Amino acid sequence: MAILRVEALSAGYGRTRVLNDVSLEVHAGEVVGLIGPNGSGKSTLIRAACGVLPYTEGRIRIGDDDLTSLTRRLRAQRIAVVPQESQFAFPFSVLEVVLMGRHPHLSGLAFESTRDTELAHAALARLSASHLAERNIQDLSSGERQRVIFARALVQEPRLLLLDEPASFLDLRHQVALYEEVRALARRDGVGVLTVLHDLNLAAEYCERSYLLKGGRVVAAGVTSEVFTYKTLTHVFDTDLYVDINA
C-alpha cells in the first residue's frame, strides 16, 4: 500500500519553480532515498509532501486521502518530519521537546499521560539519549539536538516519516544508529520512510529504492542497487563517482 503518492508535482517559491512534474511513491514498511545534488529540489519535495509548501500543479496523497483535504491535526497524526536543523526560541527541556510529538494525539487541553511520558523516555533510550532528558535543548550540540528531534518524530507514531538529511550533524556511530532505527521502524511498525541523503553509502545500505533528482526532475528511480550505477550517478552529480558492491 502506498503511504505517500506524489503525482506530476510542480512546486517552488514565488515565481521560481523548483520541482517539475515529479512523481514518486513510498509504501508501508520501506525506506526510500531521495538523492541529488544541492538545489535539485529534495528539501522542496519534503516541504510539499508534509503540507508546508503549497504546490502549483499535481497531487499528493497520504494513503487514500488527498493531502489538501487533511486538517493540520490529521497531518500531524500521520506525518512526522525531521528537518536538517531545528532552532528553539525557548529553553525547553529535552523531555518536553520529545513530548511535543504526542500533541497531535491529545484531545483539547489534555496533558500528557503516563503512557506518553513512557513513550518519550523509550524513544530517547532507543537513540542512546536518555542522559539528555533533563538538559536544556538550547544547550545541546547540533548532533545531540538532531537525535532529540528524531525521538520526537518517533513518539508521534506516524504512518509516514519524512527525513531531510537527518544525519548531517551526527558522527559515524550515531549516523548508523539512527538509520538502523529508521529501518527497524519501517519493518516493525510498517512506517513508510522518505529520506533525503547526501551520503551514497548510507543510501545504498538502508534504502530499498531510490529516486534521483536533478534540476527539479526525477532522472532515475528504482531499486537502489540498480540505479546507483557509474553512468547514472556521474550524470546526476556531474562528477566521476566510483561504484562498487560490498561482498
Beta strands, then each sheet from edge to edge (+ up, - down):
strand 1: 2-13
strand 2: 16-27
strand 3: 31-35
strand 4: 57-62
strand 5: 65-66
strand 6: 79-82
strand 7: 160-164
strand 8: 192-197
strand 9: 209-214
strand 10: 217-223
sheet 1: 2+ 1- 4+ 5-
sheet 2: 6+ 7+ 8+ 3+ 9+ 10-
end
